[in-house]
Structure formats: C-alpha cells, structure tokens
Amino acid sequence: MTAGRREHEYEPEPGLPEALPAGERVLWQGAPAAAWMARKVFHLPVVVAYFALLLGWQAATAWHDGGTLLAVRQALAGSLLLVSLALGLLGLIAWLSARTTLYTLTDKRIVMRVGIVLTVTYNLPLRCIDAANVHRLGAHHGDLALVLRGDTRIAYAHLWPHVRPWRLQRTQPMLRCLPDVDGVAAKVAAAWSAANHEAATAAPESASPSPALPGRSAHLRHAPRAAGAAAGH
C-alpha cells in the first residue's frame, strides 16, 4: 500500500471524504503515473509529432521563400514560443491530473478521488462491480476498467479522464496508468471475492449466481465465483 496524499484539509483520511466505518480497512492506495498519463491519456507524443510536422513545413516554406537561415529563424521564432507554451500546458495538465488523483481500495469498495479544480469522490462498492478488465500500457503499467452492475450510471464527462474511452452510454470507471497494474488487479480480485462471499453468507435466501472478475489479466481470472450478491454498500 502506498502512502496516501492529503490534498484537502477536510479529508479525515487521504483520498476519503469521510472516515471509514468501523471494521472497514484500506487495502491499497495509489495514483496514476504522470509520465504515462501524459503519454497515453493526453497523447503528448502525438501532439509533439503534429507540431514538429507543422514547424518543419513552416521552415521549408521559409527556406524556399527566403533561402537563408536567418529567414527560417525569423519564421520559426514566434511559432516555437507558442508550441512550447502549448506543450508545457498539456504536460502540466497531465501532471496535475495524476497529482490530484488518489485511488483507494478497501475491503468494501473502490474510492476514486479525482479532479484538478473541482474535486469529486466516487464510491464504488465491490458488490456493485461485475468485472474488472486490464489494459496493459507497458511491462508493468496499465489501466483497470471497472464494469458496473445493473443500471449504475456515471456521466462520462464527470469521470474523464478516469473512464474507459468511447464507452459513452454504459460508462466504465477506470483506474488510469497504474504503476503495478497486475498487483492492483490481484488485490481487487481478492477483495471482490471476499466482499461477495460475505454478502452471500449474510443473505443466503436472496442469493443468485454472480460472475467472477474476468479480464485479460491472469490475476483477475483466478477469483472464485461468489455464491450471490447483495445490495450495494
């Protein structure tokens, strides 16, 4: 479990809008990797390549028209400043997005504290999650998308960028750019299994089969099927 980062004085515990109920405990806390946020979420390399093509075209045009290095420098001077400001701003937004985000896994829920200017906290009970799918970004980094059960809906715009891309109608909250996505997936699978087993034991008369956490990660496939599911926490 990584050390939590308290961004706001009103937080009784880092990343949590209120103190956890008696008996509930934090299993893991983490945040996105800023470099991967810039690369995969804000597509900084693509933007750099786009601006490089524009500057190259502008330099070639200036050379063709003036034919001197001085003419090329004069043509690029203003553009380079604007490009630098744009790339710096995009990188800053990616860093702030990672810096102000904190994901928390307890034995009852997943809590997402997100937002740069306006902070929003989402409580996702483990018993209201149907699946968790891993999307790898590198050897160790990756995203973990959560498929919510039933009619649970969260607006895409409210979650972005912590949401699976292009799932507009049935949004999937996503833990973005996790440094150890396999380890987090294993913890989520174990907590999900335990929470659903507890719910099935507490209310066996209303139990119905509930699927294990599937996904493209072996850590998620091994979660046993719960005997049933109760109402969300």
Secondary structure in CASP SS format (residue, H / E / C, confidence):
PFRMAT SS
TARGET T0000
AUTHOR 0000-0000-0000
METHOD secondary structure of the structure
MODEL  1
M C 1.00
T C 1.00
A C 1.00
G C 1.00
R C 1.00
R C 1.00
E C 1.00
H C 1.00
E C 1.00
Y C 1.00
E C 1.00
P C 1.00
E E 1.00
P C 1.00
G C 1.00
L E 1.00
P C 1.00
E C 1.00
A C 1.00
L C 1.00
P C 1.00
A C 1.00
G C 1.00
E C 1.00
R C 1.00
V E 1.00
L E 1.00
W E 1.00
Q E 1.00
G E 1.00
A C 1.00
P C 1.00
A C 1.00
A H 1.00
A H 1.00
W H 1.00
M H 1.00
A H 1.00
R H 1.00
K H 1.00
V H 1.00
F C 1.00
H C 1.00
L H 1.00
P H 1.00
V H 1.00
V H 1.00
V H 1.00
A H 1.00
Y H 1.00
F H 1.00
A H 1.00
L H 1.00
L H 1.00
L H 1.00
G H 1.00
W H 1.00
Q H 1.00
A H 1.00
A H 1.00
T H 1.00
A H 1.00
W H 1.00
H H 1.00
D H 1.00
G H 1.00
G C 1.00
T C 1.00
L H 1.00
L H 1.00
A H 1.00
V H 1.00
R H 1.00
Q H 1.00
A H 1.00
L H 1.00
A H 1.00
G H 1.00
S H 1.00
L H 1.00
L H 1.00
L H 1.00
V H 1.00
S H 1.00
L H 1.00
A H 1.00
L H 1.00
G H 1.00
L H 1.00
L H 1.00
G H 1.00
L H 1.00
I H 1.00
A H 1.00
W H 1.00
L H 1.00
S H 1.00
A H 1.00
R H 1.00
T C 1.00
T C 1.00
L E 1.00
Y E 1.00
T E 1.00
L E 1.00
T E 1.00
D C 1.00
K C 1.00
R E 1.00
I E 1.00
V E 1.00
M E 1.00
R E 1.00
V E 1.00
G C 1.00
I C 1.00
V C 1.00
L C 1.00
T C 1.00
V E 1.00
T E 1.00
Y E 1.00
N E 1.00
L E 1.00
P E 1.00
L H 1.00
R H 1.00
C H 1.00
I E 1.00
D E 1.00
A E 1.00
A E 1.00
N E 1.00
V E 1.00
H E 1.00
R E 1.00
L C 1.00
G C 1.00
A C 1.00
H C 1.00
H C 1.00
G E 1.00
D E 1.00
L E 1.00
A E 1.00
L E 1.00
V E 1.00
L E 1.00
R C 1.00
G C 1.00
D C 1.00
T C 1.00
R C 1.00
I C 1.00
A C 1.00
Y H 1.00
A H 1.00
H H 1.00
L H 1.00
W C 1.00
P C 1.00
H C 1.00
V E 1.00
R C 1.00
P C 1.00
W C 1.00
R C 1.00
L C 1.00
Q C 1.00
R C 1.00
T C 1.00
Q C 1.00
P E 1.00
M E 1.00
L E 1.00
R E 1.00
C E 1.00
L E 1.00
P C 1.00
D C 1.00
V H 1.00
D H 1.00
G H 1.00
V H 1.00
A H 1.00
A H 1.00
K H 1.00
V H 1.00
A H 1.00
A H 1.00
A H 1.00
W H 1.00
S H 1.00
A H 1.00
A H 1.00
N H 1.00
H H 1.00
E H 1.00
A H 1.00
A H 1.00
T H 1.00
A H 1.00
A C 1.00
P H 1.00
E H 1.00
S H 1.00
A C 1.00
S C 1.00
P C 1.00
S E 1.00
P C 1.00
A C 1.00
L C 1.00
P C 1.00
G C 1.00
R C 1.00
S C 1.00
A H 1.00
H H 1.00
L H 1.00
R H 1.00
H C 1.00
A C 1.00
P C 1.00
R C 1.00
A E 1.00
A C 1.00
G C 1.00
A C 1.00
A C 1.00
A C 1.00
G C 1.00
H C 1.00
END
